[in-house]
Amino acid sequence: MAGLARVVVHVRRGGAGGPARFGQSVTGTFCPAHEDAAVVSCGLDGGRFLLSDMPFPGSTVALLKRPSFCPAKRLGEQPELALPAELRGRGVAAGVAVLLQASTGRVLLTRRAGTLSIFPNVWVPPAAGRGAAGAGGGDGAAPGSGDLLLEDARPLGGNVRLGWGGSAPPPLPDGAGHPWVRGAAPGRCLPPPTDTAAPARGAGGWPWGPLPSSSVSPQSVYPPMLSRGLPRRHHIVTYLLLLSAESHEQLEARMRPSESEVSAYAWLEPPVLEAIAATEDGAESLGNVPSALPATVGITELSTGSSSTVQLPTATFLNTAPAEGEDVERVSTGTKFALRLWLESLGEQGRAWP
């Protein structure tokens, strides 16, 4: 997308810090070596995405998370595995992914195209932003599938566009200003995380807000395991929750997915999402389907300009990342973590499935 610049991650602890190094375990900066999560303050600071152990003006609280098998963590334990010079100077990029929840309770996931060199055939939420500035716009970014542009049908090259049928995009809440979302383009899609008790509400009755009580910022490295080679991409991806007052059928009617980055999409029901969230990458799993779930799930596949509904085994969504060898079709590790917090929020609010 024209006008979007790459946003790099900076870390600050004890008042000192600087740009995050490409091979640095960003999460490990804020937690003991035997732990894999930390509560931090985050936000834009002078055009950079700052993670800090102390609050700063405009910051919000976030849960920073890495998987136990995070390559950046393992690199710290194996200093003999030196990164090439061209990688050491690359830094860590910031990205945003969106959990889009329809009024029917279903959540949109997209399958990254098999032709992509980064996380091919992995199921992820749409991303806010594209290319290096977003959370998954092609080979140069973290898991996510292109743009979720909430605007009129301007050809901004996004993977999953939602047209509003009007001449202007919905307004952002006051204070929204992430450059990977706003940029210089007219399509503003999401606000930054906020710490308000109730989400703001945009045009069309859309509530905007983070996942429960804090943002979710998983550390994303590709390849996802050191056994598959040294890291080539490193992102901190913030997951935001976008609630729609419309059904998934109404939203789907306005979607314009791009086959160059998305090979399929699915509106998954909460029981399936709950089963996905219960799987743990890095643990032995056979992708067993709970008896209460259907054997297959309907997805929409894209091919040569047309789409068709096919049935995908539910077990595919329950696959976990293999420790070695080629990756498999599965839901990304960061998405599972975000779904766990989303499900917790439903339980805390006493919501029943629609």
C-alpha positions as CSV (number, residue, x, y, z in Angstrom):
1,M,0.0,0.0,0.0
2,A,1.4,3.3,-1.0
3,G,2.2,5.7,1.9
4,L,2.8,3.1,4.5
5,A,6.3,3.0,6.1
6,R,7.9,0.1,7.9
7,V,7.5,0.5,11.7
8,V,10.3,-0.9,13.7
9,V,10.2,-2.2,17.3
10,H,12.2,-0.5,20.0
11,V,12.5,-1.9,23.5
12,R,13.2,0.0,26.8
13,R,13.8,-1.4,30.2
14,G,15.1,0.4,33.2
15,G,15.1,3.6,31.3
16,A,17.6,2.4,28.7
17,G,17.1,0.7,25.3
18,G,17.0,1.1,21.6
19,P,16.0,-0.7,18.4
20,A,15.3,-4.4,18.9
21,R,17.9,-6.6,17.2
22,F,16.7,-9.1,14.6
23,G,18.0,-12.1,16.6
24,Q,16.9,-10.7,19.9
25,S,14.1,-12.4,21.9
26,V,12.0,-9.3,22.5
27,T,9.8,-11.1,25.0
28,G,12.9,-12.3,26.8
29,T,13.9,-8.7,27.4
30,F,11.1,-8.4,29.8
31,C,10.9,-11.9,31.5
32,P,13.2,-14.5,33.0
33,A,14.7,-17.0,30.7
34,H,12.4,-19.8,31.9
35,E,9.3,-17.8,31.2
36,D,7.7,-16.9,27.8
37,A,5.3,-14.0,28.6
38,A,5.5,-10.5,30.1
39,V,3.2,-7.6,30.6
40,V,4.6,-4.5,29.0
41,S,3.5,-1.0,28.0
42,C,3.4,-0.4,24.3
43,G,2.5,2.3,21.7
44,L,3.8,4.6,19.1
45,D,6.6,6.9,20.1
46,G,8.2,9.1,17.5
47,G,7.3,6.8,14.6
48,R,8.5,3.6,16.3
49,F,6.6,0.9,18.1
50,L,7.9,1.1,21.7
51,L,7.8,-1.8,24.2
52,S,8.7,-0.7,27.7
53,D,8.6,-1.9,31.3
54,M,7.2,1.4,32.3
55,P,4.1,3.4,31.1
56,F,4.8,6.3,28.8
57,P,2.5,9.0,27.2
58,G,-0.1,7.3,24.9
59,S,0.9,3.8,25.9
60,T,-1.3,0.9,26.7
61,V,-0.8,-2.4,28.6
62,A,-0.1,-5.4,26.4
63,L,0.7,-9.1,27.0
64,L,3.8,-9.9,25.1
65,K,4.2,-13.6,24.4
66,R,6.6,-16.0,22.7
67,P,6.2,-19.8,22.1
68,S,8.5,-22.0,24.1
69,F,10.3,-23.0,20.9
70,C,10.8,-19.4,19.7
71,P,13.8,-19.4,17.4
72,A,15.0,-16.1,18.9
73,K,14.9,-17.6,22.3
74,R,16.8,-20.6,21.1
75,L,19.4,-18.4,19.4
76,G,20.2,-16.9,22.8
77,E,20.8,-20.4,24.2
78,Q,23.0,-21.3,21.2
79,P,25.4,-18.4,20.5
80,E,27.4,-20.5,18.1
81,L,24.5,-20.1,15.6
82,A,25.5,-16.7,14.4
83,L,23.2,-14.8,12.1
84,P,24.5,-13.5,8.8
85,A,25.4,-9.8,8.8
86,E,22.5,-8.9,6.5
87,L,20.0,-10.3,9.0
88,R,21.6,-8.8,12.1
89,G,21.0,-5.3,10.9
90,R,17.4,-5.8,9.8
91,G,15.7,-5.1,13.2
92,V,12.2,-6.3,14.2
93,A,9.1,-5.0,12.5
94,A,5.7,-4.2,13.9
95,G,2.4,-5.6,12.5
96,V,-1.3,-5.7,13.3
97,A,-3.8,-8.5,12.8
98,V,-7.5,-8.3,13.3
99,L,-10.0,-10.8,14.8
100,L,-13.1,-9.8,12.9
101,Q,-16.2,-11.1,14.8
102,A,-19.6,-11.0,13.1
103,S,-22.9,-10.6,14.9
104,T,-23.4,-14.3,14.5
105,G,-20.4,-15.0,16.7
106,R,-18.3,-16.3,13.8
107,V,-14.7,-15.2,13.3
108,L,-12.9,-14.7,10.0
109,L,-9.7,-16.6,9.3
110,T,-7.9,-16.7,6.0
111,R,-5.5,-19.2,4.5
112,R,-2.2,-17.8,3.2
113,A,-1.5,-18.7,-0.4
114,G,0.7,-21.7,-1.0
115,T,2.9,-19.7,-3.3
116,L,4.1,-17.4,-0.5
117,S,7.5,-18.2,0.9
118,I,6.6,-17.1,4.4
119,F,4.0,-19.1,6.3
120,P,2.3,-20.7,3.2
121,N,-1.0,-22.5,3.7
122,V,-1.2,-21.2,7.3
123,W,-4.6,-19.9,8.6
124,V,-4.5,-16.5,10.1
125,P,-6.7,-13.4,10.7
126,P,-6.7,-10.6,8.1
127,A,-4.1,-7.9,8.7
128,A,-4.4,-4.2,9.0
129,G,-1.7,-2.9,6.6
130,R,0.2,-4.5,3.8
131,G,3.8,-5.5,3.0
132,A,6.5,-4.8,5.6
133,A,4.2,-2.3,7.3
134,G,1.4,-4.8,8.1
135,A,1.0,-8.1,9.7
136,G,1.1,-10.3,6.7
137,G,1.0,-8.5,3.4
138,G,2.9,-11.1,1.4
139,D,6.3,-12.7,1.8
140,G,7.8,-9.8,3.6
141,A,5.7,-9.8,6.7
142,A,4.5,-11.8,9.6
143,P,1.4,-14.1,9.6
144,G,-1.7,-12.4,8.4
145,S,-3.3,-12.0,5.1
146,G,-3.1,-8.5,3.6
147,D,-5.3,-5.6,4.3
148,L,-8.6,-5.3,6.1
149,L,-9.6,-2.0,4.6
150,L,-12.9,-0.7,5.9
151,E,-13.7,1.8,3.1
152,D,-15.2,2.2,-0.2
153,A,-13.9,0.0,-3.0
154,R,-10.7,1.8,-3.7
155,P,-8.1,-0.5,-5.4
156,L,-5.5,-0.3,-2.6
157,G,-4.3,-3.9,-3.3
158,G,-5.5,-5.5,-0.1
159,N,-6.2,-9.1,0.3
160,V,-9.5,-8.9,2.2
161,R,-11.3,-5.6,1.5
162,L,-14.6,-4.7,3.0
163,G,-16.4,-2.0,1.1
164,W,-18.8,0.3,3.0
165,G,-20.9,1.2,0.1
166,G,-20.4,4.8,0.8
167,S,-17.9,7.4,-0.2
168,A,-15.9,7.5,3.0
169,P,-14.4,5.0,5.5
170,P,-15.8,4.9,9.1
171,P,-14.2,7.4,11.4
172,L,-11.6,6.2,13.9
173,P,-12.0,6.9,17.6
174,D,-10.3,10.0,18.9
175,G,-6.6,9.5,19.3
176,A,-6.2,6.7,16.8
177,G,-3.0,7.1,14.9
178,H,-1.0,3.9,14.1
179,P,0.9,4.7,10.9
180,W,0.6,1.2,9.5
181,V,-3.2,1.7,9.7
182,R,-3.6,5.3,8.7
183,G,-0.5,6.0,6.5
184,A,-1.1,8.5,3.7
185,A,-3.9,6.4,2.3
186,P,-7.6,7.4,2.6
187,G,-8.5,4.0,4.0
188,R,-8.3,4.1,7.8
189,C,-9.2,0.8,9.2
190,L,-8.4,0.3,12.9
191,P,-7.4,2.3,16.0
192,P,-4.4,1.5,18.1
193,P,-5.0,-0.5,21.3
194,T,-6.8,1.3,24.0
195,D,-7.3,0.6,27.7
196,T,-10.8,1.8,28.0
197,A,-13.4,-0.3,29.8
198,A,-15.8,-0.1,26.8
199,P,-14.7,0.0,23.2
200,A,-15.4,3.1,21.1
201,R,-17.9,2.8,18.3
202,G,-17.3,3.7,14.7
203,A,-19.7,4.3,11.9
204,G,-22.2,1.6,11.1
205,G,-22.3,0.5,14.7
206,W,-18.9,-1.2,14.7
207,P,-17.2,-1.3,18.2
208,W,-13.4,-1.0,18.1
209,G,-11.2,-2.3,20.8
210,P,-8.4,-4.6,21.9
211,L,-8.7,-8.1,23.2
212,P,-9.7,-8.4,26.9
213,S,-8.0,-5.9,29.3
214,S,-4.9,-5.6,27.1
215,S,-3.6,-6.0,23.7
216,V,-2.0,-9.2,22.5
217,S,1.5,-9.0,21.0
218,P,2.9,-12.3,20.1
219,Q,6.5,-12.6,18.9
220,S,6.5,-14.0,15.4
221,V,9.6,-15.5,13.7
222,Y,9.9,-17.4,10.4
223,P,10.8,-20.2,10.1
224,P,8.9,-20.8,13.3
225,M,11.4,-23.4,14.6
226,L,15.2,-23.3,14.6
227,S,15.3,-26.9,13.4
228,R,14.0,-25.6,10.0
229,G,16.8,-23.0,9.6
230,L,17.9,-19.6,10.9
231,P,15.2,-16.9,11.1
232,R,14.5,-14.8,8.0
233,R,11.6,-12.7,9.3
234,H,10.9,-11.3,12.8
235,H,7.8,-9.3,13.9
236,I,5.9,-8.3,16.9
237,V,2.2,-8.7,15.9
238,T,-0.5,-6.9,17.8
239,Y,-3.9,-8.6,17.6
240,L,-7.0,-6.4,17.8
241,L,-10.7,-7.3,18.1
242,L,-13.2,-5.8,15.7
243,L,-16.9,-6.5,16.5
244,S,-19.5,-6.1,13.7
245,A,-23.2,-5.6,14.1
246,E,-23.6,-7.4,10.8
247,S,-23.8,-11.1,10.1
248,H,-20.9,-13.0,8.4
249,E,-23.1,-13.3,5.3
250,Q,-23.5,-9.6,5.1
251,L,-19.8,-9.0,5.6
252,E,-18.8,-11.7,3.1
253,A,-20.9,-10.0,0.4
254,R,-18.5,-7.0,0.5
255,M,-15.2,-9.0,0.7
256,R,-12.7,-8.7,-2.1
257,P,-10.0,-11.3,-1.3
258,S,-6.8,-11.3,-3.4
259,E,-5.7,-14.7,-4.7
260,S,-2.1,-13.6,-4.7
261,E,-2.0,-13.9,-0.9
262,V,-5.2,-15.7,0.1
263,S,-6.2,-19.1,-1.1
264,A,-9.2,-19.6,1.1
265,Y,-11.2,-18.1,3.9
266,A,-13.7,-19.4,6.5
267,W,-16.1,-18.0,9.1
268,L,-15.5,-20.3,12.0
269,E,-18.0,-20.9,14.7
270,P,-17.0,-20.5,18.4
271,P,-16.9,-24.3,19.2
272,V,-14.4,-24.9,16.4
273,L,-12.4,-21.8,17.5
274,E,-12.4,-23.1,21.1
275,A,-11.0,-26.4,19.9
276,I,-8.3,-24.6,17.9
277,A,-7.3,-22.5,20.9
278,A,-6.9,-25.7,22.9
279,T,-4.2,-27.0,20.7
280,E,-0.6,-26.3,21.6
281,D,2.2,-26.0,19.1
282,G,5.4,-27.7,20.2
283,A,3.4,-30.5,21.9
284,E,2.6,-33.9,20.5
285,S,-0.8,-33.7,18.8
286,L,-2.6,-35.9,16.4
287,G,-5.2,-33.3,15.4
288,N,-8.0,-35.4,17.1
289,V,-11.4,-33.8,16.6
290,P,-13.7,-33.6,19.7
291,S,-16.8,-35.7,19.3
292,A,-19.0,-32.6,19.6
293,L,-17.6,-31.0,16.5
294,P,-18.5,-31.8,12.9
295,A,-16.0,-33.9,10.9
296,T,-15.7,-31.1,8.3
297,V,-15.9,-27.4,8.1
298,G,-17.1,-25.4,5.1
299,I,-14.5,-23.0,3.7
300,T,-14.5,-20.8,0.6
301,E,-11.6,-21.6,-1.8
302,L,-10.4,-19.1,-4.4
303,S,-9.1,-20.1,-7.8
304,T,-8.6,-18.2,-11.1
305,G,-11.0,-15.5,-10.3
306,S,-13.8,-17.6,-8.9
307,S,-14.7,-19.1,-5.5
308,S,-16.3,-22.3,-4.4
309,T,-17.4,-23.8,-1.1
310,V,-15.7,-27.0,-0.1
311,Q,-15.5,-29.1,3.0
312,L,-12.2,-29.2,4.9
313,P,-11.5,-31.7,7.6
314,T,-11.9,-30.1,11.0
315,A,-8.7,-31.9,12.0
316,T,-6.8,-29.6,9.6
317,F,-7.6,-26.6,11.9
318,L,-6.3,-28.6,14.9
319,N,-2.9,-29.5,13.4
320,T,0.1,-28.3,15.3
321,A,3.4,-27.0,13.9
322,P,5.8,-30.0,13.4
323,A,9.1,-29.8,15.1
324,E,11.0,-30.8,11.9
325,G,10.4,-31.1,8.2
326,E,7.9,-29.2,6.1
327,D,5.1,-27.2,7.7
328,V,1.5,-28.4,7.5
329,E,-1.7,-26.6,7.0
330,R,-2.7,-25.3,10.4
331,V,-3.7,-22.2,12.4
332,S,-0.7,-20.0,13.3
333,T,0.6,-20.1,16.8
334,G,-0.1,-16.4,17.5
335,T,-3.7,-16.7,16.3
336,K,-4.2,-19.5,18.8
337,F,-3.0,-17.4,21.6
338,A,-5.2,-14.5,20.5
339,L,-8.2,-16.8,20.3
340,R,-7.6,-18.0,23.9
341,L,-7.8,-14.5,25.2
342,W,-10.9,-13.8,23.0
343,L,-12.6,-16.9,24.5
344,E,-11.7,-15.8,28.0
345,S,-13.3,-12.5,27.3
346,L,-16.5,-14.2,26.3
347,G,-16.5,-16.3,29.5
348,E,-15.8,-13.2,31.7
349,Q,-18.8,-11.4,30.1
350,G,-21.1,-14.4,30.4
351,R,-21.8,-14.5,26.7
352,A,-23.4,-17.5,25.2
353,W,-22.7,-18.5,21.6
354,P,-25.2,-16.8,19.2
